[in-house]
Amino acid sequence: MAWAGGLALLPATAEAAELLMFERRGCPWCREWERVIGPIYPKSDVGRRAPLRRVDLDAGLPPGLTLRRPIRYTPTFVLVEGGRELDRIEGYPGEDFFWGRAERLLGRLPALP
């Protein structure tokens, strides 16, 4: 995981769904997620439907984001659409847990046409 220069915040489309990954420097579970899931996430159905945007928790929340409650743990994955939180995954205890929860998160999105 590259930390040089901090984490880049990619521009977001106002209405598009995305998965925000809140992380901090030195988080061992963030590194493990990056090692196991990071390379395949953008190629997955989940990743295509809700592209990942990394957020350095220590840098503060991105402007225009409405969360249901504060972020307390890293990594925390927040599914947002139109800048509003729909649901979240707190923590990363492993690959099976992540993919199962990520699929459930997508169920919160409107059906594709």
C-alpha positions as CSV (number, residue, x, y, z in Angstrom):
1,M,0.0,0.0,0.0
2,A,1.5,3.4,-1.0
3,W,1.3,6.0,1.7
4,A,3.7,8.5,0.2
5,G,2.0,11.8,-0.1
6,G,-1.1,10.6,1.7
7,L,-4.1,8.9,0.1
8,A,-5.6,10.4,-3.0
9,L,-9.2,11.1,-3.0
10,L,-10.7,10.3,-6.3
11,P,-13.3,12.6,-7.7
12,A,-16.8,11.1,-7.1
13,T,-19.9,11.4,-9.2
14,A,-22.6,13.1,-7.2
15,E,-25.2,10.3,-7.7
16,A,-23.0,7.2,-8.4
17,A,-22.7,4.5,-5.7
18,E,-19.2,4.0,-4.3
19,L,-17.6,2.2,-1.5
20,L,-15.5,4.4,0.8
21,M,-12.7,2.6,2.6
22,F,-11.8,4.6,5.7
23,E,-8.2,3.7,6.7
24,R,-5.3,4.9,8.7
25,R,-1.6,4.6,8.4
26,G,-0.3,1.6,10.2
27,C,-3.6,-0.3,10.3
28,P,-2.7,-4.0,10.0
29,W,-6.2,-5.0,8.9
30,C,-6.1,-2.3,6.2
31,R,-2.9,-3.8,4.9
32,E,-4.3,-7.3,5.0
33,W,-7.4,-6.2,3.0
34,E,-5.1,-4.5,0.5
35,R,-3.1,-7.7,0.1
36,V,-6.0,-10.1,-0.2
37,I,-8.9,-8.1,-1.7
38,G,-7.4,-5.0,-3.1
39,P,-6.1,-6.5,-6.4
40,I,-9.4,-8.2,-7.2
41,Y,-12.0,-5.7,-5.9
42,P,-12.1,-3.5,-9.0
43,K,-12.5,-6.6,-11.2
44,S,-15.4,-8.0,-9.2
45,D,-19.2,-7.4,-9.7
46,V,-19.2,-5.5,-6.4
47,G,-16.3,-3.4,-7.4
48,R,-17.8,-2.5,-10.8
49,R,-21.1,-1.5,-9.1
50,A,-19.5,0.4,-6.2
51,P,-16.0,1.5,-7.1
52,L,-13.6,1.9,-4.1
53,R,-12.5,5.3,-2.9
54,R,-9.9,5.4,-0.1
55,V,-10.3,7.9,2.6
56,D,-7.5,8.7,5.2
57,L,-9.5,8.9,8.4
58,D,-6.9,11.2,10.0
59,A,-7.4,13.7,7.1
60,G,-11.1,14.1,7.9
61,L,-14.3,13.4,6.1
62,P,-14.7,14.3,2.4
63,P,-16.9,17.4,1.8
64,G,-20.5,16.7,1.2
65,L,-20.6,13.3,2.9
66,T,-23.4,12.4,5.3
67,L,-22.7,9.5,7.6
68,R,-25.2,7.9,10.0
69,R,-22.6,7.7,12.8
70,P,-18.9,8.4,13.2
71,I,-16.2,6.1,11.9
72,R,-14.5,4.4,14.9
73,Y,-12.6,1.5,13.4
74,T,-10.3,0.9,10.4
75,P,-10.9,-0.3,8.0
76,T,-14.6,0.7,7.7
77,F,-16.2,0.4,4.4
78,V,-19.2,2.7,3.8
79,L,-21.5,2.3,0.8
80,V,-22.6,5.8,-0.3
81,E,-24.9,7.0,-3.0
82,G,-25.4,10.7,-3.7
83,G,-23.1,11.5,-0.8
84,R,-25.3,9.7,1.8
85,E,-24.4,6.5,3.7
86,L,-26.6,3.5,2.9
87,D,-24.8,0.9,5.0
88,R,-21.3,-0.1,6.2
89,I,-18.9,-2.9,7.0
90,E,-16.8,-2.3,10.2
91,G,-13.6,-4.2,10.3
92,Y,-12.0,-6.9,8.2
93,P,-11.8,-10.3,9.8
94,G,-11.2,-12.1,6.5
95,E,-12.1,-12.6,2.8
96,D,-15.3,-14.6,3.3
97,F,-16.7,-12.1,5.7
98,F,-15.9,-9.2,3.4
99,W,-17.4,-10.6,0.2
100,G,-20.5,-11.8,2.0
101,R,-21.1,-8.4,3.6
102,A,-20.2,-6.6,0.4
103,E,-22.9,-8.5,-1.5
104,R,-25.5,-7.6,1.1
105,L,-24.5,-4.0,0.9
106,L,-25.2,-4.0,-2.9
107,G,-28.7,-5.2,-2.1
108,R,-29.2,-1.7,-0.6
109,L,-28.8,-0.2,-4.1
110,P,-31.6,0.2,-6.6
111,A,-31.8,-2.6,-9.2
112,L,-29.9,-2.0,-12.4
113,P,-32.1,-1.3,-15.5
